[in-house]
Amino acid sequence: MAQYCLECGGTLSYDPVLKQYSCKSCGLTFTSQQLLEGRGQLNDRESSDEQKRRRQKEYLNWWLSKK
């Protein structure tokens, strides 16, 4: 599974000496724990956005089916 930077979305590479992931684009480094926590926060934020989009799409489908 590919790893992506939490800040810029760039590709991460793992450095076994430092035991950290570093972004090839912006140079930020992350531990595996930081990546897990950051992805959890992103998933929470995305889930509320996805719920909003899903409700809008359901409403639009309902509206169009009545016409």
C-alpha positions as CSV (number, residue, x, y, z in Angstrom):
1,M,0.0,0.0,0.0
2,A,1.4,3.4,-1.0
3,Q,1.9,6.0,1.7
4,Y,1.1,9.7,1.0
5,C,2.1,12.8,2.9
6,L,-0.5,14.3,5.2
7,E,0.5,17.8,4.2
8,C,1.0,17.9,0.4
9,G,-0.1,14.4,-0.7
10,G,3.4,13.5,-2.0
11,T,4.8,10.0,-2.0
12,L,6.5,8.9,1.2
13,S,9.6,6.7,1.4
14,Y,10.6,4.8,4.5
15,D,14.0,5.3,6.0
16,P,14.9,2.2,8.1
17,V,17.8,4.0,9.8
18,L,15.6,6.8,11.2
19,K,12.5,4.5,11.3
20,Q,10.5,7.3,9.7
21,Y,8.7,8.1,6.5
22,S,9.9,11.2,4.6
23,C,8.0,13.0,1.9
24,K,9.7,13.2,-1.5
25,S,7.9,16.4,-2.3
26,C,8.0,18.6,0.8
27,G,10.6,16.8,2.9
28,L,8.4,16.4,6.0
29,T,9.1,13.3,8.1
30,F,6.5,11.2,9.9
31,T,6.6,8.3,12.3
32,S,4.2,5.4,11.7
33,Q,2.2,6.5,14.7
34,Q,1.9,10.1,13.4
35,L,0.7,8.7,10.1
36,L,-1.9,6.5,11.8
37,E,-3.2,9.4,13.9
38,G,-3.2,11.8,10.9
39,R,-5.1,9.4,8.7
40,G,-7.6,8.9,11.5
41,Q,-8.3,12.6,11.7
42,L,-8.5,12.8,7.9
43,N,-11.0,9.9,7.8
44,D,-13.2,11.6,10.5
45,R,-13.2,14.8,8.5
46,E,-13.8,13.0,5.2
47,S,-16.6,11.0,6.6
48,S,-18.7,14.1,7.5
49,D,-18.0,15.5,4.1
50,E,-19.0,12.2,2.5
51,Q,-22.2,12.0,4.6
52,K,-23.1,15.5,3.4
53,R,-22.5,14.6,-0.3
54,R,-24.4,11.3,0.1
55,R,-27.4,13.2,1.6
56,Q,-27.3,15.8,-1.2
57,K,-27.1,13.0,-3.8
58,E,-30.0,11.1,-2.2
59,Y,-32.1,14.2,-2.1
60,L,-31.3,15.0,-5.7
61,N,-32.2,11.5,-6.8
62,W,-35.5,11.7,-4.8
63,W,-36.3,15.1,-6.3
64,L,-35.6,13.9,-9.9
65,S,-37.7,10.7,-9.4
66,K,-40.7,12.8,-8.5
67,K,-40.7,14.8,-11.8
